[in-house]
Amino acid sequence: MKLKTLTLTPTQIDTLHHQMQAYPLRQIDHAHFQAKLDHGTITAYKSGKVVFAGDDALLYAQQFEKAEISQAGSDEVGTGDYFGPVVVCAAYVEEKQLAALKELNIMDSKQISDAQIKVIAPKIMKLLTYSVLILDNEKYNEVHKKLNMNAIKAQLHQKAYQHLREKLGGKLPDLVIVDEFTPASNYYKYLNDDYGINHITFETKAEDKYISVACAAIIARYTFLQALTQLSEHYEINFPKGAGAQVDQFGIRFVNKYSLKELNRVAKVHFKNTQRIKESINPK
């Protein structure tokens, strides 16, 4: 019987466990689960090792095999936050770095607390070659008058990869992944068809599948949190994340203290929050 053993992240094991719900599952010592397929078995051990045995099992292994080779991945942070910049990171992961990264239990950054991000990100940044771009609010508001959010993201991702390519001596790996936010055709259209780098793989939920994207997301999140801290220190007031009701209330306090003009320096003013803040300050 053909065998393949892979080391998967906790998120990848959760994904596999969900896929196995259609098959009989059993509990065995030191394992999360063992699934009995028509032609084979899949055993996911608590160490992170997963053994795929048999033809059917090997088919499920294929989705994770790309995650085991040298790769570059990118992701963005801050696009849904009213306050703070948009940050894009592209990160390169060599095959020999996989073991060290997996010891950090890297997973989708949305599932990691800010406190954990602040611990994990510096360790990743010491290990990897990466490129980070920060589009501050004032510049973002200027650019957004001409470009929509997806166009801005496409240009930032592409520029991050161009910088990463320079750091790697002029060549990116064969596997380059963007956590898909728009179809490939639109992505390149936003670049005015000036591809430069045109062997990108676009996949949704890429953080769950590729460790390079997960690392890029964590570095981007860490950079965003640092930027928000710097804003808080400069204005001597703690800026909230997100774009909910608490952000509106904070925005009202900020404008009352610093002026509506100053809001342009710290917020994405095309968000609906701006209108709500204005209406609260100047009720009809």
C-alpha positions in Angstrom: 0.0 0.0 0.0 1.3 3.4 -1.0 2.1 5.8 1.9 2.8 9.5 2.2 3.5 11.3 5.5 3.1 15.1 5.7 3.5 17.6 8.6 0.4 19.8 8.7 -0.5 22.9 10.6 -3.4 22.8 13.2 -5.6 24.7 10.7 -4.8 22.2 7.9 -5.6 19.3 10.2 -8.9 21.0 11.1 -9.6 21.3 7.3 -8.8 17.7 6.8 -11.0 16.6 9.7 -13.9 18.5 8.2 -13.4 16.7 4.9 -13.4 13.3 6.6 -16.9 13.7 8.1 -18.3 11.6 5.3 -16.2 8.6 6.4 -16.1 6.4 9.5 -13.8 8.0 12.1 -12.1 6.3 15.1 -10.0 7.5 17.9 -6.6 6.0 18.4 -3.8 6.8 20.9 -1.8 10.0 20.2 -4.0 10.9 17.2 -6.7 13.5 16.5 -8.5 10.9 14.4 -8.2 8.1 11.9 -10.5 8.0 8.9 -11.3 4.8 7.0 -11.8 5.5 3.3 -12.9 3.0 0.6 -9.3 2.4 -0.4 -7.1 3.6 2.4 -6.8 5.4 5.7 -5.8 8.8 7.0 -4.3 9.1 10.4 -3.8 12.6 11.9 -1.4 12.5 14.9 -1.3 15.1 17.6 2.4 15.8 16.7 1.2 17.3 13.4 2.2 14.2 11.3 -0.5 12.9 9.0 -0.1 9.5 7.4 -2.0 9.0 4.1 -2.2 5.3 3.2 -3.8 4.0 0.0 -4.9 5.5 -3.3 -8.0 7.4 -1.9 -5.9 8.8 0.9 -3.2 10.0 -1.4 -5.8 12.0 -3.4 -6.5 14.0 -0.2 -2.8 14.5 0.4 -2.4 16.3 -2.9 -4.0 19.5 -1.6 -1.3 19.9 1.1 1.7 18.9 -0.9 2.3 22.3 -2.4 2.5 23.6 1.1 5.7 21.5 1.6 7.8 23.3 -1.1 9.7 26.6 -1.2 7.1 29.3 -1.9 6.2 33.0 -1.6 2.8 34.2 -0.3 1.2 37.5 0.3 -1.7 38.9 2.2 -3.1 42.3 3.4 -4.4 43.7 6.6 -6.3 46.9 7.5 -8.7 47.1 4.6 -11.7 46.6 6.9 -10.5 48.9 9.7 -11.6 52.5 9.7 -8.5 53.7 11.5 -5.0 52.8 10.6 -3.1 52.0 7.3 -3.5 49.3 4.7 -0.5 46.9 5.1 0.6 44.3 2.5 3.3 41.7 3.1 4.9 39.2 0.8 7.0 36.5 2.5 9.4 33.8 1.1 9.6 30.4 2.8 12.3 28.0 2.0 11.7 24.2 2.3 14.4 24.0 5.0 12.6 26.6 7.1 9.3 24.6 7.3 10.2 22.6 10.4 11.1 25.7 12.4 7.9 27.6 11.3 5.7 24.6 12.1 7.0 24.6 15.7 5.5 28.1 16.0 2.0 26.6 15.3 1.4 29.1 12.5 -2.2 29.4 11.5 -4.7 31.8 10.1 -3.9 35.2 11.7 -7.6 35.9 12.2 -7.6 33.0 14.7 -4.6 34.4 16.7 -5.0 37.0 19.4 -3.1 40.3 19.0 -1.0 39.3 22.1 0.1 36.1 20.3 0.8 38.0 17.1 3.2 40.3 18.9 5.1 37.2 20.2 5.1 35.1 17.0 5.6 37.8 14.3 9.2 38.9 15.4 10.3 35.2 15.4 8.9 34.7 11.8 10.6 38.0 10.7 14.0 36.8 12.0 13.6 33.5 10.0 12.2 34.8 6.6 12.9 37.1 3.8 9.9 39.4 3.4 8.7 42.7 2.1 6.1 45.0 3.8 4.3 48.0 2.3 2.4 50.4 4.5 -0.1 52.8 2.8 -0.8 55.4 5.5 -4.3 57.0 5.7 -3.5 60.3 4.2 -2.0 58.7 1.1 -4.7 56.1 1.0 -7.4 58.7 0.9 -5.7 60.5 -1.9 -5.2 57.3 -4.0 -8.8 56.1 -3.3 -10.2 59.1 -5.2 -8.9 57.4 -8.3 -8.7 53.7 -7.5 -11.1 51.3 -5.7 -10.0 49.1 -2.8 -9.2 46.0 -5.0 -7.1 48.1 -7.4 -5.2 49.5 -4.4 -4.6 46.0 -3.0 -3.5 44.6 -6.4 -0.9 47.3 -6.9 0.4 46.9 -3.3 0.6 43.1 -3.7 2.5 43.4 -6.9 4.9 46.0 -5.6 5.5 43.9 -2.5 6.5 41.0 -4.7 8.7 43.2 -6.8 10.6 44.3 -3.7 10.7 40.7 -2.5 12.2 39.6 -5.8 14.9 42.2 -5.5 15.7 40.9 -2.0 16.0 37.3 -3.4 18.5 38.3 -6.0 16.0 38.9 -8.9 14.1 35.6 -8.9 10.9 34.5 -7.1 10.1 30.8 -6.5 7.9 28.9 -8.9 5.1 28.9 -6.4 3.8 32.4 -5.7 0.4 32.8 -4.0 -2.0 35.7 -3.4 -4.9 35.2 -1.0 -7.5 35.9 -3.6 -9.6 39.0 -3.2 -10.4 39.4 -6.9 -10.2 37.2 -10.0 -6.9 37.0 -11.7 -8.2 38.8 -14.8 -9.2 41.7 -12.7 -6.0 41.7 -10.7 -3.9 42.1 -13.8 -6.3 44.6 -15.2 -5.8 46.8 -12.1 -2.1 46.8 -13.0 -2.9 48.2 -16.5 -1.8 44.8 -17.9 1.8 45.5 -16.8 2.2 42.1 -15.3 5.9 42.0 -14.4 5.3 39.0 -12.2 2.7 36.8 -14.0 3.0 33.3 -12.5 0.8 34.0 -9.4 -1.5 31.4 -8.0 -4.8 32.9 -6.7 -6.6 31.0 -4.0 -9.3 31.8 -1.5 -8.5 30.9 2.1 -4.9 30.6 1.1 -3.8 31.2 4.8 -5.2 27.7 5.6 -3.3 26.1 2.7 0.1 27.8 2.4 2.4 28.6 5.2 4.0 31.5 3.3 0.6 33.2 3.1 0.0 32.5 6.8 3.4 34.1 7.6 2.7 37.1 5.4 -0.6 37.7 7.1 0.9 37.5 10.6 3.7 39.9 9.7 1.2 42.3 8.1 -1.1 42.1 11.2 1.9 42.8 13.4 2.9 45.8 11.3 -0.7 47.1 11.4 -0.8 46.8 15.2 2.4 48.7 15.5 1.1 51.5 13.3 -2.1 51.7 15.3 0.0 51.9 18.5 2.1 54.8 17.0 -1.1 56.7 16.1 -2.3 56.2 19.7 0.9 57.5 21.2 1.0 60.5 18.8 -2.5 61.6 19.6 -2.5 60.3 23.2 -5.7 58.4 22.7 -6.2 54.6 22.0 -7.4 53.9 18.5 -9.9 51.0 18.2 -9.9 48.4 15.4 -12.7 47.5 13.1 -15.5 49.7 11.8 -18.4 49.2 14.2 -20.4 51.4 16.5 -17.6 51.8 19.0 -15.4 53.2 16.2 -18.1 55.8 15.4 -18.2 56.9 19.1 -14.4 57.1 19.1 -14.4 59.1 15.9 -16.8 61.6 17.4 -14.5 62.1 20.4 -11.4 62.4 18.1 -13.0 65.0 15.8 -14.2 67.0 18.8 -10.7 67.0 20.2 -8.6 67.3 17.0 -10.9 68.5 14.2 -12.6 66.9 11.1 -9.6 67.8 9.0 -7.3 65.8 11.2 -9.5 62.7 10.6 -8.1 62.5 7.1 -4.7 61.7 8.6 -5.9 58.7 10.7 -9.0 57.2 9.0 -10.2 55.8 5.6 -12.7 58.6 5.1 -14.7 57.0 2.3 -16.1 54.5 4.9 -19.7 55.1 6.1 -18.3 55.8 9.5 -17.3 59.3 8.4 -20.8 60.3 7.4 -22.2 59.0 10.7 -19.5 60.9 12.6 -20.3 64.1 10.7 -24.1 63.7 11.3 -23.5 63.2 15.1 -21.3 66.3 15.3 -23.6 68.4 13.1 -27.1 67.0 13.5 -29.8 68.2 11.0 
